[in-house]
Amino acid sequence: MKQRAFNNETKDETLEDISHLLGIQIHRTARGGTVLIEFFQDVANWLSLDASGGKLEILRRCFDGIGKDWRPEYSSERTPSRGGGTVTALGLKALYDGLLDFVDKKMPGDPLFLITLADYIEATEHYSREVDFSPGIVDVNMIADGIERHNKTQNQLAIFLQSHGVKVFSPVSGTPEFDILWEKNSKYFLGEVKSITPENEESQMRTAVGQVLRYKSQLKQLGLDCLALIVTDQAVIDVSWFDVCEESNIYLTYPDMFENLLTI
């Protein structure tokens, strides 16, 4: 990203620029141009740094985290009013420039600065049949079977990928609730898993297309660009779904084709 000339940009404008860059809550100054501690805490949390302490203490930690030197004129203690405990407009501008450089260097190889992912969490492969559904309206066994086949397929994919040295991730609270995501050769892959039967294949595949494209869009907004995949627990009967997926830039696969995932 290219640094901008700020000229007479106000603190509030710079705070908004930083908030948009990081995807955090937009902050405003308090009376007298004071930057609130919540802003410094949000930036530190985005950088996965300790957000405890006073405002300038947190800010200096952020400068260290992005590899930029702290300068005395970034503190309001050196201004004519000698108002201590907050950051100057110059300091905010320096922080913005430093974050731009940091994003440029870190984003391509490590999207976890924008979205938190967890190491893959194994899905439960047993679903209780003792669920209180209205008799005759919902077939509990059918629902349970579908969930179990879904989770077994997801776990099977994760084990396959991990056995080939691929990093596999699960979502965490507050992020798009995708099924599985993995990284290979600095490329990221988003998988939507579906169990299918001859009776529900059409509806399941329609749902899968919408879900995986939605998750892909949400992740892209967070800085993570992925190849979208639909993973079914068995081969689709209607092979025209391969054409539909290709037209939507979605890769369609199932367990017997997992070996092909290593070449895309």
N, C-alpha and C positions, 0 to 999 in steps of 0.2 A: 504494500500500500504506500501511496505517496503522501509525504507530510504536507500539511497545508500552511499557508501564511495566516496567522491569527489576527494580525493588526490589532484592532481595539475590541476584540471579542470579549464579552463579559464572562465572569465566572460561571454564571448559569448556563450560558451557551456551551462552554467547554464541558461542564458537567453533563449536559445533554449529549454531547458528542461521545464522551466516554461511555455513558450509559448505553447508547445505541451500539457502539462498537462491541461491548461485552455482552449485550443482551440482558442487562440487569435493570432493576427499577430506575426510572428517571428521578434524579435528585435535584433539589433546588437549594440555594443558600438561604440561611436564616437572616434575621436583621443584622445589618452591618457587614454583609458579605461573608458571614461565617459559614464554612462548609461543615455540615453535620457529621458526626462520627459514623452514622449508618452508611454513608457513602464509602468511607475508608474501609469499613468492615466488609461491604459487598465486594469491593475490588480485591481485598485480601482473600476472601473466600473464593472468588473466581480464579485466583492464582494458586489456590490450595495452600495458602499461607496461614499462619497464626493470626487471628483477628482480634486478639486481646490487647489491652493497653490503651494508651491515649492516642489521639488522632495523629500527631506527628510521628509517634513511635510506630504506628501501623503503616503510615505512609512511607517512612524510611525503609521499612521491611518490604514494602511493595517495590520500591526503587531497586533494592538489592535483588528481589526476585526476578525482575526483568533485566537485570544486568546494567542498570544505569546508576551513575554517581549522584549522590545527594549533595546539593549545594546550599549554603546558608541562606541565600536569597529566596529559597523556596518557602521559608518560614516567615510568618507575619511578624515575628519578633524584630526583624530588621527594617520594617516599614516605618514611616514617620510617626504613625500612631502608636507603634511599638505594641500592638495588640498580639499577644502571644497565643499559642495553642492552635493555630489553624494554618492553612496553606495559602500562599499568595497566588494571584492569577498566573504569574510566571511559572510557579511550581505545578499548577494544574496543566498548563500547556506542555510543560516538560513531561509530565506523566502521560498525557495523551500521545505525544510523539513516541515515548518509550514503549507504550502499549501497542502502537501501530507496528513498530519494529518487531516486537515480541510476537505478535500475531503472525506477521509475515514469515518469521523464522520457524515458529513452532506449529502452526496450523497444518501444513501439508503432511507432516509425519506423525502428529499426535493430536487428534481431534478431542481428546479427553479434557482439553482446557476449556472447551465450550459445552460439553455434555459429559456427565458422569456415567460411566458404564461399570458394571460389576463383572468379575469373572463368572463364567457360565454357572448357573444354578440348576442342578438336575431337576427335571419336572417329575412330579409324582405320577407313577404309572398305575396306581390303583385308585379307583373312584368308587366311593361307597354307593351301594344300591339302596341304602336305607335313607332315602331322601323323601321329604314330605311333599310329593306332587299329587295333584288331584287324580284319583284312579280313573283310568280310561281316557285321560286327556294327554298325558305324557308317558311315553314308554321309558321308564327309568333305565332299564337294561340297554336300550338303544342309545340313550344319552351317555351313559357310563362307558359303553363300548367305544363311542366316538371320541370321547375325551381321552381314554386310555390309549387308543391307537394314535391320536394326535401326539400325546406326550412321549410315547415310545419312539415315534418317528423323529421327534425333535431331539430326544436323547441320543438316538442312533446317529443322527447327523453330527451332533456335537462330539461324540466319541470318535467318529470317523475323522473329523477335521483335526481334533486334538492329537490323534495318533499320527498325523502327518505334520505335526509341529505348528498348527494354525492356532492363533489366539481366538478364543470364542467368548462372547459376552452375553450377558442378560441385562435387561433394563433395571433401573432403580426408580424409586418413588419420585414422581415429578417429571419423568421423561416419557416420551412416547412408548406405549406398552407393546412393543414388537415381541415376536416370539424368540428370535435368535439373530445374532449379528456376529460376524467374524472379520478378521483382518488377515490378509495374505499379500505379501509383497507390496506393502503400503497402499493396498486397495481394500475398500470396505464393502461388505456384502450383507444385505438385509434379507432375512428369510421369513416368510409368512407360511406357517405350517397348516395343512388342512388334511383331515381324514375324510375320505370320500367313499360313497357307495353308488351303485348304479342309479339308485333313486334320488340321491341328493347331490350328485356331481355337478349338475348345472348351477344350482343355487350356491353351493360351496365355492365353486370357481368364480362365480360373479362376485361373491363377497370377498374372496381372496384378492382379486384384482384391485378392488376399491381400497381394501385395507392396506395392501403393500404400497400402493401409490401414495396414499395419505401419509403413512409412516415415513416414506422416503422424502416427501415434501417437508414434513415437520423436522426431520433430522437435518435436512439441507439448510433450513432456517437457523439451525443451531451450529452450522459450520461443518457438518459431516455429510459428505456426498457419497452415496452408496449405489451399488448395482442391486436392483430389486430382484428377488427370486420368490417363486411360489414352490413349496415343497409338499407334495402329496404323499400319503402313506402307501400308495400304489399307483400304477400307471392309469392315466385317464382313459376312459373308453372313447370319448369323443376327441379324436386327435386334432380337430380344428382348434382346440385350445392352445396348441403350440403356436399356431399362426396368430391367434388373438394376443397371446403374450409377447410374441416377437414384435408385433406392431406397436405394443405399448412399452417396448424396451424392458420386458420382464423375462427372466430366464425360468423356465419350467423344468422341474426335476422331480425325481422320486428315488427311493433307496437303490434300486438296481442301476441308477445312473450317477450315483454319488462320485464315482471315480472321475467323471468328467469335470467335476467342480474344481479339480486341481489344475485344470488347463485354462480356465477362464480368468 
